[in-house]
Amino acid sequence: MSSSPSERTGNVTGGLDDLFHVFDTTLRDGAQREGINLTVADKLAIARHLDDFGVGFIEGGWPGANPRDTEFFARAQGELDLRHARLVAFGATRRAGAKASEDLQVKALLESGAPVITLVAKAHDRHVELALRTTLEENLEMVRDTVSHLVAQGRRVFVDCEHFFDGYRANPQYAKAVVRAAHEAGACVVVLCDTNGGMLPARIQAIVQRVLADTGARLGIHAQDDTGCAVANTLAAVDAGVTHVQCTANGYGERVGNANLFPVVAALELKYAMKVLPEGKLREMTRISHAIAEVVNLTPATHQPYVGVSAFAHKAGLHASAIKVDPDLYQHIDPELVGNRLRMLVSDMAGRASIELKGRELGIDLGGDRELVGRVVERVKERELKGYTYEAADASFELMLREEVEGRPLRYFRVESWRAILEDRPDGSHANEVTVKLWAKGERIVAAAEGNGPVNALDRALRVALEKIYPQLARLGVVDYKGRILEARHGTQSTTRVLISMTDGRHEWSTVGVAENVIAASWAALEDAYTYGLLRAGVEPAA
C-alpha cells in the first residue's frame, strides 16, 4: 500500500536520496508547442528561471538529434550554474539489433555531460511492431541494454514509457514487462506516459496502483492535456503512489500542452502539504511563470490558476462585500503565497464594496463616504452602458475616481481641437497626418506629426506638443493597442472601444476610450494614458 502524499517529502535538490521529484520538461516537450521556437540563449535563460524556482530536474533536450540541443548542452557545462536542479538529457533506447555501447545517439547522451538521462521506450505492443518494426522481446532487450550501459557509465537513468496507458489497456502484461525491464536494469524511475492525453483521473489512479503493486518499481507520471485533465491526472497518479511528476512551465507542449508545472506544484505544496520546493520559492511562482512567458514570447495566460492576473480577481458586488469582511470567503488561498495579489474589478456589476476595495488597492481612501462611493458606482454603471470597460483599464478608473474625490478632473493639458488627415495616394501608399491644438501651463501649442497610421500620428502629435513642457513623456511608450467594434449590428455607425497599454519602462497601465469612431476613441485613451503617466511621474497638474 502506498504512503499518503504528505508523507512523501524529502530532499528537493535532486540528490540521489530524494523522495519526491519535480521534473520539468519545458525545454524539450514544452518547446514542441506551436508558436514556440527557442534559441540556445532562450533555453539557457529558461533553465535559470526554473532552477531559481527550485525544480529538481530540468530536461534540456535531445543532444545529437539536432544542432541546437547539442549546442545547449555544450554551453550549459560552462554557462549554467545550477543551485537546485540537475540537468537531464533526453534520448531513445538503442536501435534494434545494435549494441548500446556502439549506438551513436546513446554516445551523444553520454557526451552531453548531463548527470541524468531520460530514455524514451515503447510500452505499447502495437507501437513496437509497427513503429519500431521489431519484436516485443527485442524491445525489452533494447531497454535493458541501454539502461544498464548508461548506469555502468555513472549516469542516473529515468525511463519514459511512451503510450503506456494506451498500451496497458491493449496488453497490460507487456506494458508491465517494459516497466520491469527498465527497473531491473537499474532505472531510478519508470515514468508512465499518457502520450495521447486521452486518460481520465480515476483510470489513471487505478492503473498506477496496479502497476506499482505488480512491479515494485518507483513510478513517475507524464500527462498530456488533450482532455483538459493533465493536472488532475498528475495529482491522481500522486494519490496512487508516484513520486516523480513531469510538467512544463505554463503547460506548454505539443497539441494542447502538458501538465502545468505551477498548479501541480502549488497543489502539492498547499493542498497536499508536501515540501517539493526549497523554502520560500513558492512565492516566486507568479514571477517565474510570467518571466518564462516573456522568454518564449507568449502573452502570460490571464486566467491561469494561481499565477494568472485574473486568478484572484473579483468582479461581482456580492463577492466584494464578503471579501471586505474576510478575503478567505471567496478565495481558496492567500494569493501572496504564490506571489500573486487580490484584484478588485470595477464594472457595471460593481457595488459599494467593490469601489471601496478598489480605491484601497489604488491607494485612495474613500473614508467610508457613502455619497461619494454611490456617485462612483452610478458613474461606472452609466459609462459601461455606453461601452466603457474598467476591469481592463485601471488607470482610467483611477483618474475618474480621483476626479470624484477632488471634485475636478486631473489635467496637465487642455485640448482645444485636433484634426486627422488620411491621404490615399495614387501609388497605393497612404499618408496620415494629425494636427493638435492644446493649452498647457498657460501656453497655447499647435503641433503636427505624421505616422504610419492615424493612431500613431495622434500619439506623435501629442508628444511633439507636450514633451518640451513635460520631458517625462519621453520615457513613455505604447506597448499594446486593441480596438473593438461595439453593437456590430449598426455596421459602420457602430461605437468603438479602444484599450491602450502604456509603460514608463518599469510599470505598465491601461486606459480606455469610447467614441463613435476609432480615431476619437484612440484619442480619449491616449489622453488618459499620458495623464496617468505624468501622475505616476509625480508631476503636479498645471493645465
Order of alpha helices (4+ residues) and beta strands (2+ residues): beta-alpha-beta-alpha-beta-alpha-beta-alpha-beta-alpha-alpha-beta-alpha-beta-alpha-beta-alpha-alpha-beta-alpha-beta-alpha-alpha-alpha-beta-beta-beta-alpha-beta-beta-beta-alpha
